[in-house]
Every structure is written in structure tokens, then in C-alpha cells.
Amino acid sequence: MAGLTATAVKAAKEPGRYGDGKGLFLLIGKRGGKSWMVRIQKDGRRRDIGLGSASKVSLKLARERAAEVRCQVEVGIDPVAERQKAAGIPTFAEAAKTVHGEHKASWKNAKHSAQWLSTLENYAFPAFGNRSVATVEAAAVRDALAAIWLDKPETARRLRQRINTVIDWAVAKGYREIGLAMPVIDKALPKQRAKVKHHKAVPYADLPAFVGTLRAREGMGALALEAVILTAARSGEVRLAQWSEIDLDAATWTIPAERMKAGREHVVPLSAAAVSLFERMKEHKRGDSNLVFPGQRRGKPLSDMTLTKAMRNMGRDETPHGFRSTFRDWVAEKTSWPAELAEAALAHAISDKTVAAYQRGSMLEKRRELMAAWAGYCEGAGGGNVVRLAR
């Protein structure tokens, strides 16, 4: 039936679909319920959009709404998303920014916070950021991931996790009924080839000569790099070290949990060489800063690139973080210290949950002996001799 009338709409009883023209239909369900629907097609894609119950929406109003929907689609506006926005349902981009704001206080550093949102801004927002968070479907997410799944596998995996976090938040807020079918999305993506990229490290055999050359150089980068070596700490932990964390009398450096990768406080036993280094750093102490290794800008720490530049100036292409691998290789290949002690010195979490449940101590005194032996090796003492574990 083409060209409906108000009387015909009221009189229609038989379940089915009745056309009015230009894609507008009156739908009658098996139980007699009547509703309006407009069918639109854009760029080869067909969509059916509901316009409301016929008991509340007259034929005239249904025609007006159908015309409005057609105009919106023609200029690239998603009428369903616009309707949900009017009802208070945010777009995916708006939801992501809200989730970011709620979670960032729990993250360890500003860099991670910025990366969390920028990943979505770069790869998810262009694909479906303006779409209502209630209507983001698995197909759109799969396509966004597929664009970088093989070229940028690590970024893609993080993007997947962050998109899912936003969608789960929307479910919890009542903006959508179900989350994404992640197993379906995963199966629809090509298999990634695992590529483990290790930080390039100075061979431990080269280390005594390297440390000797390093100590002959000047600059805050060289001093911080020596601290990285002697403590086997991460470069970020050294760059952000505070004087309030250093106890030279007790020969310890207590790194707070919020700066540790594992989220647990870590006490570093300082060797005599490390204590001497921190004593020298007192000469560089600035009254307006609590930083042990202050940067050039007032109140700002050294940049990671400063340490890297110190190595490049020495003709080395390894990374500052690689000294942790140097330390670990030395322990494994040149000493008889147990592996778990080396892992504790590196503040690595114990992967075996049963062992972790019983091994709760920090093994501080044993680690103190280990770090003293390491400092001795760095300074050229002991050469390749095996260090015996004290009983």
C-alpha cells in the first residue's frame, strides 16, 4: 500500500509492513503493536531506523522525522547517535576521555596517562570516536585494530585493551547492554608473530673499562649513568631519585612504590662506591630542588635522552636500561649467587606464586653483599673470578 492516510494507519490490523513512500514504513507486529520505521541507504549501506510508536507518533510527524533522518544521513550525520546524544549517552570519544579522567590517578606516571589517551585518539577516534558508545560494534573495532595489527603489534594490543575498557565502562554505566565480543574480534584478526625486542646492553666483559672511561667524563648525565650501573636500577628511578629517599648512614636508597614498575617499595643497598657517588652529588644539590640528579631546567629532572647522549658521546650504541641486563648476565655467568637474589636486586616480581607467597623478605643483607661484589667488578676488581655465596 503506497501513500498511507491517517485513517488507513488507524484501521490497519494485519501484521506486516506497510509502505508510505520514500522509505517510510508502518510496522505491525504479531501482537498488534504499531511503529514507524524509515529505511535509508548511503554509500551502499542500508539501515532501518525506528521513528517511534504509531500510538504516539502521527503519520504527519512520522513523515517529518523520516525527512529529517534522510537529511542527516545525506550530510554524514548518524541520526541514531544524535538521538542517543540527546538522551545523554556520550560518544565513544567522550566516554574515553571520562574513563581516562577517572583512571589516571591510579597510573604511575604522566607518560603512561598521556599514552593511554593518545593511542585512542590516533587509532580509535578517527574510526568511531563520534559514534555513540552504545552503538560501537565488533566490526568497527576489528577494522580499527586490523589497520595496525601487524605493523604495530604492541600498540595494537594496547589499543584493543583500552577500547575494551571504555566499552566495559559504558556497560557498567548503563549506556549499553553488552560489551564487545572480544573472542570473535580476536579470531577475525591475523596472527601476530611474536617479536621480543631487548634493550641493547654493554657486555659485562667491557664494563670495567667502560666505567673507568665514564668516571673520567664530566656532566650530570655521566653521574646519573654511573648510578644506574652501580645500583642496577631503572634509569627513570635514578633520574627521579630524591634526597629524602637516600640514607647514606644506613647505605640505603628507598624507592617509593609509586615510582616502581611492580608498584612495591624497593630498598636498594648501596655499595661503598655508590655511597661515594651520592656523597659527590651533594656538591650539585640545589636549594630549590630535592632531586639528586637535577636537570638543567629549574625543578625538572634529567631527561632519559641525557643518559643516552652520555653513552653516545662515548661511542656506544647500547641503552642505559641495558645495564640491568649486563648485571643479570654477570650474575648468571660469572658468579654463584642464586638467580632469585639477582631478581630481587632488579626488583622483579616473582613469577612463581607459590614461591612468592613464602618469600616475602627483601633479602637486604644478602643483596648488600651482591651489590658490593658488583661494584668491585665494575671497578676492575675480581676480573672473572667466581663470587662465592656467603654462608
Secondary structure, DSSP 8 states (H G I E B T S, - for coil): --S--HHHHHH--SSEEEEEETTEEEEE-TTS-EEEEEEEEETTEEEEEEEEETTTS-HHHHHHHHHHHHHHHHTT--HHHHHHHHTT--BHHHHHHHHHHHHGGGSS-HHHHHHHHHHHHHHTHHHHTTSBTTS--HHHHHHHHHTTTTTSHHHHHHHHHHHHHHHHHHHHHTS-SS---HHHHHHTS--------------GGGHHHHHHHHHTS-SHHHHHHHHHHHHT--HHHHHT-BGGGEETTTTEEEE-GGGSTTSS-EEEE--HHHHHHHHHHGGG--TT--BSSB-SSTT-B--HHHHHHHHHTTT----TTHHHHHHHHHHHHH----HHHHHHHTT---S-HHHHHH--S--HHHHHHHHHHHHHHHTT-STT-------
